[in-house]
Amino acid sequence: MRALVRETRTEPSQLVLPMFVAEGLTEPKPIASMPGVVQHTRASAREAVREAAGLGLGGVMLFGVPEHKDAVGSGALDPDGILNVALADARDEVGDDLLVMADLCLDEFTDHGHCGVLDDQGRVDNDATLEIYGRMGVVQAESGAHLVGPSGMMDGQVAVVREALDDAGHTDVAILAYAAKYASAFYGPFREAVDSSLQGDRKTYQQDPGNAREALRETLLDVAEGADIVMVKPALAYLDLVASIRAAVDLPVAAYTVSGEYAMVEAAAEKGWIDRERTVSETITSIRRAGADIVLTYWAAEIARRA
């Protein structure tokens, strides 16, 4: 009876698996703060992408972990850079059977760890960063991405990327806008996952956790600039934002269960304090119930196997 009248369901096609592909590895490298998640080699990433397609997932979101970084994140624009070759590998592996998504941000590629280039006073230069984002979107599209995810929270990023993609003939490449991305403590394990070089914090360009109306304004700006999907990140501590954005826009809404949210569940389960499988299910159900059409989660493949 409960199954018959259940109001909120989660299908594998509504889930996206974030994946880290690292340069120079000979075997997958476990991420200590994220049990069960690894930095992939190019070969193991191919296997994981193939499995994701077989499980019927909605997509994979790829992050690159380069061996070398510099002040302007030049590896992000290199067609032979780790993220771009990983995108090409994934597209070669699954074709159009699975959406191949690319994180569009400089933080993994800069030696200072910020999402944009810095000016001579050490501040993130929004407009100089936008020029790089536009070029980065085109390179990712040419590498095989079906969808790009501008995640740097630069003002105007969606419009710039959309224009660059269209000018290069990639009118069918979609944009998942990180529209409400907060300066959150829940990103901690992600820093290990991408070997972050972050100096300082990102409070000058990511959202204040105390602000909801501001995040809604940011989201509506991204919609006006041409976003195809808008996303809230993190998910669990911002379910009110998921609900309010769902009510305010007619685009698909995504939410990202971030590394810290994942790590908390895994750590408590390892201690035997919670029922892991039920907690994972309840966590994702809460995000769907709040209004997310799409959930990015490191549990995506596991949930799909149980479906």
C-alpha positions in Angstrom: 0.0 0.0 0.0 2.8 2.4 0.8 4.5 1.8 -2.5 1.1 2.2 -4.3 0.5 5.7 -2.9 4.0 7.0 -2.6 4.1 10.6 -3.8 7.9 11.0 -4.4 9.9 8.5 -6.4 13.5 8.5 -7.7 14.4 6.9 -11.0 18.0 6.3 -12.1 17.4 8.7 -15.0 17.0 11.5 -12.5 20.4 10.9 -11.0 23.8 12.2 -12.2 27.1 10.7 -11.0 30.0 13.2 -10.3 33.4 11.6 -11.2 37.0 12.7 -10.7 39.5 11.8 -13.4 43.1 12.4 -12.4 46.2 12.8 -14.6 49.2 10.5 -14.1 47.5 7.7 -12.1 48.1 4.1 -13.0 45.2 2.8 -10.8 42.2 4.4 -9.1 43.1 6.4 -6.0 40.7 6.2 -3.0 39.6 9.5 -1.5 40.0 9.1 2.2 37.3 11.6 3.3 34.8 10.1 0.8 34.7 6.3 1.4 33.8 4.5 -1.8 34.8 7.4 -4.1 38.0 7.5 -6.1 40.1 9.6 -8.4 39.8 7.6 -11.6 42.4 6.8 -14.2 41.3 7.4 -17.7 40.8 3.6 -18.1 38.7 3.2 -14.9 36.7 6.3 -15.8 35.7 4.7 -19.1 34.5 1.6 -17.1 32.5 3.8 -14.7 30.9 5.7 -17.5 30.0 2.5 -19.3 28.4 1.2 -16.1 26.5 4.4 -15.6 25.0 4.1 -19.1 24.1 0.5 -18.4 22.4 1.5 -15.2 20.3 4.1 -16.9 21.6 7.1 -15.1 20.8 10.5 -16.3 24.4 11.5 -16.8 27.9 11.8 -15.4 29.5 15.1 -14.4 33.3 15.0 -14.9 35.9 16.9 -13.0 39.6 16.9 -14.0 42.5 16.6 -11.6 45.7 17.8 -13.4 49.3 17.1 -12.4 50.3 20.7 -13.1 48.6 24.0 -12.3 49.3 27.7 -13.1 47.9 31.1 -12.2 45.5 31.2 -15.1 44.4 27.5 -15.2 45.7 27.0 -18.7 45.2 23.2 -18.5 41.4 23.9 -18.7 41.8 25.2 -22.3 44.3 22.5 -23.4 42.5 20.0 -25.7 44.9 17.4 -24.3 44.3 18.4 -20.7 42.9 15.8 -18.4 39.3 17.0 -18.3 39.0 17.4 -22.0 40.5 14.0 -22.8 38.3 12.4 -20.2 35.3 14.0 -21.9 36.5 12.6 -25.2 37.0 9.2 -23.7 33.5 9.2 -22.1 31.8 10.3 -25.4 33.7 7.6 -27.3 32.6 5.0 -24.7 28.9 5.8 -24.6 28.1 8.0 -27.5 24.6 9.5 -26.9 23.5 6.7 -24.6 24.4 8.8 -21.6 24.7 12.6 -21.0 28.3 13.5 -20.7 28.6 16.6 -18.5 31.6 18.8 -17.8 32.4 21.0 -14.8 33.2 24.4 -16.2 35.4 26.1 -13.6 39.1 27.0 -13.1 39.5 26.0 -9.5 41.0 22.5 -10.3 43.5 24.1 -12.7 44.8 27.2 -10.9 47.7 27.1 -8.5 45.8 29.4 -6.1 42.7 27.3 -6.2 40.2 30.0 -7.0 37.5 29.7 -9.6 38.8 32.6 -11.7 42.0 34.4 -12.5 43.3 37.0 -10.0 44.1 40.7 -10.6 47.3 42.4 -9.4 45.7 42.8 -5.9 45.0 39.1 -5.5 41.2 39.5 -6.1 39.2 37.3 -8.5 38.8 39.3 -11.7 35.2 38.5 -12.8 35.4 39.8 -16.4 38.8 38.4 -17.2 37.5 35.0 -15.9 34.5 35.2 -18.2 36.6 35.4 -21.3 38.3 32.2 -20.2 35.0 30.5 -19.4 33.7 31.2 -22.9 36.7 29.5 -24.5 36.6 26.7 -22.0 33.0 25.9 -22.9 33.9 25.7 -26.5 36.8 23.3 -25.8 34.6 21.1 -23.7 32.0 21.0 -26.4 34.6 20.1 -29.0 35.9 17.4 -26.6 32.4 15.8 -26.5 30.4 17.3 -23.7 26.7 17.3 -24.2 26.3 19.7 -21.3 28.6 22.2 -19.5 28.2 23.3 -15.9 29.5 26.8 -15.2 30.2 26.5 -11.5 32.4 29.5 -10.7 29.6 31.9 -9.7 31.0 34.7 -11.8 28.5 37.4 -12.7 27.4 36.9 -16.3 28.9 33.5 -16.8 25.9 31.8 -18.4 25.4 34.5 -21.0 29.1 34.5 -22.0 29.2 30.7 -22.2 26.0 30.5 -24.2 27.2 33.1 -26.7 30.5 31.4 -27.1 28.9 28.0 -27.7 26.5 29.4 -30.2 29.1 31.4 -32.1 31.2 28.1 -32.4 28.2 26.2 -33.7 27.5 24.2 -30.6 23.9 25.4 -30.3 22.7 22.0 -29.0 25.2 21.9 -26.1 23.1 22.6 -22.9 24.1 24.7 -19.8 23.5 23.5 -16.3 23.9 26.7 -14.3 25.2 26.5 -10.8 22.7 29.2 -10.0 22.6 29.2 -6.1 26.0 27.9 -5.0 26.9 28.8 -1.4 30.2 29.4 0.4 29.7 26.2 2.4 31.7 24.2 4.9 30.2 21.1 3.3 32.8 21.2 0.4 35.7 20.1 2.6 36.2 16.5 1.3 35.9 17.8 -2.3 39.1 19.7 -1.8 40.9 16.4 -1.3 39.1 14.9 -4.3 40.5 17.5 -6.7 43.8 18.1 -4.9 42.7 21.7 -4.3 45.3 24.5 -3.9 42.8 27.0 -2.5 44.3 29.9 -0.7 41.8 31.9 1.4 38.1 31.4 0.8 35.4 32.1 -1.9 33.1 34.3 0.0 33.5 37.2 -2.5 31.7 35.2 -5.2 29.8 32.3 -3.6 26.5 32.9 -1.8 26.2 33.8 1.9 24.5 30.9 3.7 22.2 33.4 5.4 20.7 34.7 2.1 17.8 33.2 0.3 16.3 36.1 -1.7 19.7 36.9 -3.1 20.1 33.4 -4.4 16.7 33.5 -6.0 17.8 36.7 -7.8 21.0 35.0 -9.0 18.9 32.1 -10.3 16.5 34.3 -12.2 19.5 36.1 -13.8 20.9 32.8 -15.0 17.5 31.9 -16.4 17.4 35.2 -18.3 20.9 34.5 -19.6 20.0 31.2 -21.2 20.4 28.5 -18.7 18.8 25.2 -19.6 18.9 23.8 -16.0 19.5 25.6 -12.7 21.1 24.1 -9.7 21.3 24.5 -5.9 24.5 23.5 -4.2 24.8 22.1 -1.5 21.4 20.3 -1.3 20.5 19.2 2.3 21.2 22.4 4.1 19.4 24.4 1.4 16.2 22.4 0.7 14.2 25.6 1.3 16.1 27.1 -1.7 15.3 24.0 -3.8 11.6 24.4 -3.0 11.5 28.2 -3.6 13.4 28.0 -6.9 11.2 25.1 -8.1 8.2 27.4 -7.5 9.8 30.4 -9.2 11.1 28.9 -12.5 9.8 26.6 -15.2 13.2 25.1 -16.0 14.4 21.8 -14.6 15.9 22.2 -11.2 18.9 20.2 -10.0 20.5 19.9 -6.6 24.0 18.5 -5.7 24.5 16.3 -2.6 28.0 17.5 -2.0 31.1 15.8 -0.6 30.5 16.8 3.0 26.9 15.6 3.0 28.1 12.3 1.6 30.9 12.0 4.1 28.7 12.6 7.1 26.4 9.7 6.2 29.3 7.4 5.4 31.1 8.2 8.6 28.0 7.7 10.8 27.2 4.5 9.0 30.7 3.2 9.5 30.3 3.8 13.2 27.1 1.8 13.2 25.1 4.8 14.3 22.7 4.8 11.4 21.2 2.4 8.9 23.3 3.4 5.8 21.0 2.2 3.0 17.8 3.7 4.5 19.7 7.0 5.3 20.9 7.2 1.7 17.4 6.6 0.4 15.8 9.1 2.8 18.4 11.7 1.9 17.8 11.6 -1.8 14.0 11.4 -1.3 14.2 14.6 0.7 15.9 16.4 -2.1 13.4 15.1 -4.7 10.5 15.9 -2.4 11.7 19.5 -2.0 11.3 19.8 -5.8 14.6 18.8 -7.5 14.0 17.1 -10.8 17.7 16.1 -11.0 20.1 15.0 -8.2 23.8 15.0 -8.5 25.0 12.4 -6.0 28.0 10.1 -5.4 25.4 7.4 -4.5 23.9 7.5 -8.0 25.2 4.1 -9.3 24.4 2.4 -6.0 20.8 3.7 -6.0 20.4 2.7 -9.6 21.6 -0.9 -8.8 18.9 -1.2 -6.2 16.1 0.3 -8.3 
